[in-house]
Amino acid sequence: MEIKTKKRPDRVASLIREELSKLMLREIEFPPGVLATIISVDVDKKMGRALVGISVYPKEKTEEVMRRLTHATKYLGGLLRKKLNIKPMPEIMFRLDRGTEHAAEIEKLLLDK
């Protein structure tokens, strides 16, 4: 019995997450004390789009961070195309991921009881 490997969109998502994390550190200048983290990358089956979930700390800087990332989307996509040589390279789209924020709020509520 053969072990089934990951589907291509999952492998591509993993590669994009790894390389995009590095590019964000090197290429995007965030305000001092701001941490922007890639939480997830979901690539659709047709490999047309990669939805990148971002978490921002402190949350007061979320709007500014998302604006900077959105502004740099085409630039980062071009760098990814050169680095990864994936065809077709999915279009990068950033979205805010509030999952970790909600988890922290729930944990705080549980600890306060």
C-alpha positions in Angstrom: 0.0 0.0 0.0 1.4 3.3 -1.1 1.4 6.4 1.2 -0.5 9.2 -0.5 1.5 12.4 -0.8 0.1 15.9 -0.2 -2.0 17.4 -3.0 -0.2 20.0 -5.1 -2.1 23.0 -3.8 -1.1 22.0 -0.2 2.5 21.7 -1.2 2.5 25.0 -3.0 0.8 26.6 0.0 3.5 25.3 2.3 6.2 26.7 0.0 4.5 30.1 -0.3 4.2 30.3 3.4 7.8 29.6 4.0 9.2 32.0 1.3 6.7 34.7 1.9 7.5 34.8 5.6 11.2 35.4 4.7 10.3 38.1 2.2 8.0 39.9 4.6 10.9 40.1 7.1 13.4 41.4 4.5 11.2 43.5 2.2 8.4 45.1 4.2 9.1 47.7 6.8 6.6 47.6 9.6 6.5 50.2 12.4 8.7 49.4 15.4 7.2 46.9 17.8 4.8 45.5 15.3 4.7 41.8 14.6 2.9 40.5 11.5 2.7 36.7 11.2 1.5 34.4 8.5 -1.1 32.1 10.1 -2.2 30.2 7.1 -2.0 30.0 3.3 -4.8 28.4 1.4 -4.3 27.7 -2.3 -7.4 26.9 -4.4 -7.5 23.7 -6.5 -7.0 25.6 -9.8 -3.9 27.2 -8.4 -5.2 30.7 -9.2 -5.3 32.3 -5.8 -3.4 32.0 -2.5 -5.3 33.4 0.4 -2.7 34.4 3.1 -4.0 34.8 6.6 -2.2 37.4 8.6 -2.2 38.0 12.4 -1.0 41.4 13.7 0.2 42.4 17.1 -0.6 44.9 18.5 -4.0 44.9 17.0 -4.2 48.7 16.9 -1.7 48.5 14.0 -3.7 46.1 12.0 -5.0 48.6 9.5 -1.6 50.0 8.8 0.0 46.6 8.4 -2.7 45.3 6.1 -2.4 48.5 4.0 1.3 48.0 3.6 0.9 44.3 2.7 -1.9 45.1 0.2 0.3 47.8 -1.4 3.2 45.4 -1.7 1.2 42.4 -3.0 2.3 42.6 -6.6 6.0 43.2 -5.6 6.0 40.2 -3.2 4.2 38.0 -5.8 6.9 38.9 -8.4 9.7 38.0 -5.9 7.9 34.7 -5.1 7.6 33.9 -8.9 11.4 34.3 -9.3 12.2 32.3 -6.1 9.8 29.4 -6.4 9.4 29.0 -10.2 5.9 27.5 -9.8 3.6 27.5 -12.8 1.0 28.7 -12.5 2.0 30.9 -9.6 -1.2 31.7 -7.6 -2.2 35.3 -7.1 -1.4 36.4 -3.5 -4.2 37.9 -1.5 -3.9 39.0 2.1 -6.6 38.7 4.7 -6.7 39.4 8.4 -6.9 36.2 10.5 -8.4 36.9 13.9 -8.3 33.3 15.1 -5.3 33.8 17.5 -6.9 37.0 18.8 -10.2 35.1 19.6 -8.3 32.3 21.2 -6.5 34.7 23.5 -9.7 36.3 24.5 -11.3 33.0 25.3 -8.3 31.9 27.3 -8.4 35.2 29.3 -12.1 34.6 30.0 -11.5 31.1 31.2 -8.6 32.2 33.4 -10.7 35.0 35.0 -13.3 32.5 36.2 
